[in-house]
Amino acid sequence: MDVSKTIRSLCIHAGIKQGVFAERVGVSQSYLCAVEYDKRKPSIGLLERVAKELNVPLNVLFPIEVPDRALDLSAIRIFKALEELRQAIVELFVQ
């Protein structure tokens, strides 16, 4: 789950309408929509406001990806496990 999908998922589960949420974090609804559908990349400042408004730690918004460089199988498994854990944390916030 990438940043845009995480934001959209958290907002939906929090029951916050897109226009209201956009106003709360200081952007237009069209800009927030573009972020949520991965058409625009949010600034770190916006991500900080999003995390604060949703009452989640900032790092929960970021996916954990396996680096492009060659890794041994155990390292790849660790990265994948960390991403699964991050997704589980997101699920805790949307319940």
N, C-alpha and C positions, 0 to 999 in steps of 0.2 A: 504494500500500500504506500503510495507516494504522498508527498506533502499535501497536494491539492485534494486528493481523495480523503485523506485524514481530516482535513479542515471541513470538507463537505459532510463527511460522516458524523463528526462531532457536533456540527451545527444542527443537522437533521435530528439527531438523537436528543439534543438539548431542547428541541422544539422552537428554535429561534429562526424567524423568517429572515431570508437573505437581506432584504432592505433594512430591516432593523439592525441586524448584525453589522452590516456595512457601515451604517451610521455610528454604531458604538465603537468601531475600530478606526473610524475616520477616513473611509474611502467611499467611492460611489458604488452603487449596487452593480453597475456594469463592470467595474474593475474587479470587485469581489467575485462576480460570476466568472470572469476571465481567469482569475486565479484558481477558482474551484474546478474549472474544466481544463486546467493546464495550458491556457492560452497566454498567460502572463506569469512571470516569476515574481513572487512577493519579495519585498525587501526584508531584511532581518528585523527592522523596526516594526513592520506590519506583523510579522510572525510573533514578535514579542507581545504586541497588543492583542493578537488573536489568542495566544496562549493565556494571557492574563484574563481576557474576557471569558474564555471557556473554563478558566480555573484549572488548567492542566500545566504540567511542567513543559517548558519550551522544547526540550529534547524529545518529547513524545511525538511532536509533529514531524520529526525527521526520520526517514527510513534508514535502516542499516544495510548497506550494500557491500557485497564482496568486492574488494579492490580489483582493478584490472590486471595487476601484476600476478604472476604465477604464485600460487600458494599450495601448500600440501593439503591433503584431504582433510586432516583434522582442523586446520585453520578455516577452511571453507565451511565445515560443519559448525564451528563456533559462530561464524558470522551469520549463518542461516538460523541458528538457535537464538542469537541475539535479536534478529529481526522478528522471529516468531514471538519472542518475549515482548518486544515493543508493541506488536500488534495486539497481544493479549492485554497489555496495559491500556491501550486505546479502548479496547472493548470494555474494560472496567469503568472507564469514564463515560461510556455511552449507555450504560445500564441504568 
